[in-house]
Amino acid sequence: MSFIRELKRRNVFRMAIAYLVVAWVLLQAVDFALEVINAPGWILQVFVLAAAVGLPVVLIFSWIFEMTPEGIKRESAIDRSQSITPATGRKLDGLIIVALALAVVLLLTDRFVNSPGEVTAPEKPFSEKAVQVSSAEGEKGSDPISDPASNLTPEPHALSVAVLPFSAMSSGEDDGYFADGLTEEILNSLAQLPELLVTARTSAFAFKGQDLPVQEIAQQLGVRHIVEGSVRRSGERLRVTAQLIRAEDGFHLWSENYDSTEQDTIAVQEDIAAKIAQALDVVLDDDKREAMRRAGLRDVPAFIALQKGNELYELAHGSADQIPSLREANRYYDQVSERVPAYAPAYQDHSDLYIHLLMNNATGTTRGDATPEEVESALPMAQADNRKVIQHARDDAQRFDAELDLAFISSDWAGMSARIER
């Protein structure tokens, strides 16, 4: 107990409390200042680390040294009868009280001054609705943030972002597909982070080639942040520019240029996605980074082939006879599956040809040059594709969707209610 009494006598405990309270107040002030100037989130982390490192230094200093009327001296060189540690302790008590009062004021200010939308969490219902709407509105052509019935426009989620198609600044044969593939890889990586609401590909790519203000695009998509960029390829050389923009005022939160080779494309894409997440103050642990890595194709020829297939897929659904374009799209989806066998979306879109063949045959509206052999093989081919999706699904939603499709085309009605509920 004598050691504890000595710690108290030398005001080590008081110094620790005073340091922690003052450091907390100063960190709140630093956080506010960094937010005003839109500084990167890592700067605050540096201040926090410095404060943590400073604590043991202050405690050791208070144990070894003592304040005297003549200045700072080593405690061992001071006569105990002349020590003024009690007076120093009372001054530290006053400092602690003042710092605690400031802390209370800051807490109350944060509680009552900030708008409810920023300090409460009732945005989640809209967040879920935004994800559902953004997945379908590309086909419906609807406005994802307005409700015609009520004419209400909900506030976008604070961590909502749309990744617009990167512009191809060179005119090589596959440069446009390369830029689209890079965009989709970044989008898929960000979509793995539960903190973020990421607009669906169909919605974001609807703005490809449109010269609209960022604020207008963000309003239509119902997001607070926009990612845009450009890609230029020259032989093996690659230059990628990317920026994260706060839609409210058009300020750049992050921007970077990458000069590398095509072989470094995957590393560039991963770095862009990680930097965007960090700029939005999303903490990336090992599990999240691994989920982001697994989300995409991670293969340049594969994501170029995927974009070519997607282009034909969309062309098919804008024509009266989908079969010829879907047949051509499947040539590219086959290339994707050969290079990346575990990529479930390629099998999912690949099955669409066979679904249309089955539907046309069932309704007696078979068109084009579909042969009897092609129609006969449609069911086993669609079943095989859906089993591949189930096998390689990246999440429960994708797996449940494929299970429902497989049961439907197989006329497996047992347990259908449970599948639909999932």
N, C-alpha and C positions, 0 to 999 in steps of 0.2 A: 504493500500500500504506500510505502514511502516514495516509490517512483511516481505513482499517480498524483500524490500530493505535490511532488516536485514539478510535474507537468502543469498542475493548476497554478502553482506559485509563479512559474515562469510565463504564464498566460498562453501556453501552447494551445489549449483547448479554445480559448477565446479567439486566438489568432486564426485557428482553423475555421471557426464559425464565421468570423468576419470576412475571411478570404472567400469562402464559398458564397456567402450572400452577395458581397460586392461583385464577385465574378459573374454571378447569375444576372445581376442588374446590368452590368456592362455588356454581357453577351446579348441581352434583349435589345439594348441600344444599337449594338453592332448589327444585329439581325435586321432591325428596322432600316438602318442606313443602307445596308447591302441590298435590301429589297427595293428601296427607292431608286438606286442606281442600276438595278437589274444585274447585279454581279452574279457570277456563277455560284452554285451552291457549295462548291468545295472550299471557297474562301472562308465561309463560316465554320466549316469543319476544322480548318487550320487554327482559327481562334479558339475553338473548343479544346483542341489538342494542346495548344499553348497554355490554356488555363489549367488543364489537367496536369501538365508537366510542372507548372509553377507551384502547385500545392505542396508537394514534398519539400521543394526548395524553401518556401516560406516557413514551413514547420521546423526544418533544420535550423534555419536562421534564428527563429524565435527561441529555440532551445539553447543555441550557442551564444547569442548576443543579447544585450539588454540596452534599452534606451535609458540614458542618464542626462542630467542637465548639461553635461559637458559633451554630449553626443553619444554615438553608438560605441559600446565597449564589450569585450568578451565577458560573459557572465562570471567566469572563474576568477577574473581580476577585480571583482567588485565585492566590497565588504557587505555581508548580508544586512548588517545594521543600517547601512546607508542606501540599501536598494529601494527604488521607487516603483517596483512592480505593482503594488496595489493601486497607485495612481494611474499607471499605464493601463491596468486592467479596467479601471472605471472609464477611461477614454475609449478603450475598445468596446465596452458595453454601450457607450453612446453611439459609436460608429455602427454597431450591429443594429441598434434600434432605428437609426436613420435609414440604413440600407433596407431593413425589413419594411419600413414604411413605404419606401420607394417601390419595393417589390409588390406590396399590396396594391399600390396605385396602378402599377403596370398591369397586374392581373385583372383588376376591376376595369381598366380601360379596354383591355383585350376582350373582356366578357361583354361589356355593355355598349362600347362604341362601334366595334366591327359589325358589319351587316350580318343578319342571321344566315344568309346564304353562304357566308364564308366560315362560320363557326359551328354550324349545325350540319347534320347529315341527312336531311330529308330529300336530298337530290337523288338518292339511289333508285326510287321508282322510275324517275325520268331517265336515269342512266340505263336501266334495263330496257326501257321503251326505245331509247335512242339506238341501242344495238339492234333491236328487232327491226325497227323502221329502216335503218341504214342498210340492212341486208336485203330489203325487198324494194326499196324505193327506186333503185336503178331500173327495175323492170316496169314499175308502175308510173314512173315519171312524176312522183309526188314530191312535195316539199317536206323534208324530214323534220322540220322544226315548227311547223304550224299545224293547227287543228282547225279545219274549216268549220267544224260544228260549233266550236266555242270561240274561235278567233283569238286563242291565247297562244303566246309564244314563250315557252319555258326558257329559263336561263340555261345556257350550255353548261355542262359539267366543267368544273375547274381544270381537270386534267383530261380534256378531250382534244384530239388531234386528228387531222386529215393529212395523209401523205399524197400529194398531187403527183401525177406522172412527171418524171424528170424529162427535161427537154434534150433531145438528141441534137448536138451542135455540129455533128459531122454527118456525112451523107453516104456512109458505107451501106452495103446491102442489108446488113442485119443490125445497124446501129440503133434504129428506132426500137426494135425488139429487145436489144440489149438494155436500152434505157428503161423500157417498161419492166423488164425482168428485174433489174436492180431495184426499181421502185417497189415492186411487189415483194421482193425479199426483205426490204426494210420494213414495209407495212406488216408482213407476217411476223417478223421479229418483235416489233412493238406490240402487236396484238396479244403476245404471250404474257404481258405484264398486267396483272389484275388491277393495278391502280389506274391504268389508262383506258379511256374509251377511244378506240381507233375506228374511224369510219371505214365501212366495207369497201373493198376494191371497186365494185361496180359503181358505187356512189362517187368515189374520188376520181376514177378514170372518166367519168362523164364530163369532166372539165378539161380533158386533154385538148390542147390546141386553142383553148378559149382565153382570150386576153381580158380577164376580168379583175377588178380590184380584189385584193386579199380579203378585205372586210366583207365584200359581197359574197365571195365563195364561202367564207366561214359562216356567214349568216344562213346561207342556203343549206349547208351541211350540219349546222348546229354544233359547231366546235369553237374553241377559244384559241387554238393554235393551228398553224399551217406549216407543213414541211414542203419545200420545193427545192429544185436543184437542176443541174444540167450535167450532161455527159459528153465528152469528146474523145473519140478513139482515132488514133493515127498509127496504123500498123500494130505493133505490140504495146504502144504507149497509151496510157489512159489518164484522162484528167476529169475528176469528178468534183463538182461544187455542190455543197448542200447547205441549207440554212433553215433554222427554226424561227418562225415569225409569230409574235403575239398579235392576233388579229385585231384586238381592240384599238391599238394605236399604230400598228405596222412596224413596231420596233423588233429588231433581230435579237433573240435571246441567245442564239449560237450560230456560228457560221464557220465553215472550214473548207479549204481546198485540198484535194488529194492528187498528187502526181505519182503515178505508179505504173505497173504493167498489168495487162489483162489477167495474168496469173494471180495477181493480188486482189482481184475483185471481191472475193469472199471476205477477206480481212477488212477491206474498205467498207463493205456493206455492214459488217458486224460492228465496226468502230462507229459508223454513222448512227446506227440504231442505239448503241450504248451511250454516245454523247447526247443524243436527243433525250433519252430517258434521264440522264443525269442533269441536263439543263432544266428539266421539269421537276427536279428534286425527287426522283424515284430512286430509292436505294436498291442497288443491284447486288444480291448475294449470289453465291455459286449456283444455287438451284435455278434462279431466274436467268442467269447467263446461259446455263445449259439448255433451258427451255427455249430461249431465243435462238441458240445455235441449231436446235433440232427442228425449228419451225419451218425453215426454208429448204430449198433444194441443195444449196451449197455446191452447185455445179453449173458453170456458165453455159455450156452447150445445152444443158437440160432446161435452164430457165429461158433461153432463147426459143427453144422448141415449144415450151409451154405457152409462151406469148403468141406464137404463130397458131398453135392449136386454139387458144382462147379467141383469137381474132376470127377464125373460121366458125367457132362455136357461136359467137355472137351474131355473125353473118347468117348462120342457119336459122336462128330464132327470129330473124327479121324477114324471112322469106316464106312463101307458101309451101314449098317442098324442102324440108330440112335435111333429107337424107343425103344428097350429094355433098353438101358442105360438112355435115357431121362425119361422113366417111373420110373426107380429106383431113378434118381435125384429128381423127383417130390415128392417122399416120404419124402426126407429131406427138400425140399422147403416148403412142407406143415407144417413140424415141425417148421420151421422158422416163417411162417405166423401165426401159432397158438400162438407162444410165443410173437412175435412182429408184430401185425396185420398191422401196418402202414409202414412197410419196403417195399418200392416200388420195389427195384431190385429183390426180391424173386418172386413177381408176374410176372415180366418181363421175367425172365428165366423160370419160370413155364409154360408160354404160348408157349415156343418153341416146346414142345412135340406136341401140337395141331396144330401148324403151319406146322410141318413136316407131320402130318397125313393128313392135308388138301392138302398140295402140292403133296404128294404121290398119294392121291386119284384123284387129278385133272389130274395128268400125267399118271395115270394107272400103277404106279410102287409100289403099296402097298406091303410091305415086312413084314416078321416076323409074329407075332401072333396077329396083330391088328384085333380086331373083328369089325363087321359091326356096333355094338352099339357104340364102341369107336370112330369110324370114324364119325358116325352121331352126336355124342355129341361134336366133336372137335371144331366146329364153335362157339357154345354158350360158351364153356369153354374158348376159346381164347379171345372172346369178353369180358367175365367177368374179365379175368386177366388184359386185357388192361384198362378196366374201373377202376380197382383197382390201377393200376399204375398212371392213370390220377388223381385219387382221392388223392393219397398219395405222388405224385411226390415231390422231394426235390427242384427241380429247373425247370425253363422254358424248358430247353433243354430236360429233361427227359419227361416232360408232352407233349411237341410238338411231340416227337418221338412216344409216345404211341398213341396220337391222329391220327397220320399218319398211324400207323399200324392198328388201329381199323377201320379207314375209308377204308383202302385197303382190309382187309379181309371181310368187310361188303359190299363191292362194292358200297360205298358211294362216288360217283365221284364228286358230287357238292362241289365246293370250294377246290378241290384237289390241284390246283395250289398254292393257298394261304397257304395250309398246308405244301406243299413242300418248299415254300419260307421261312416259319417260321423255 
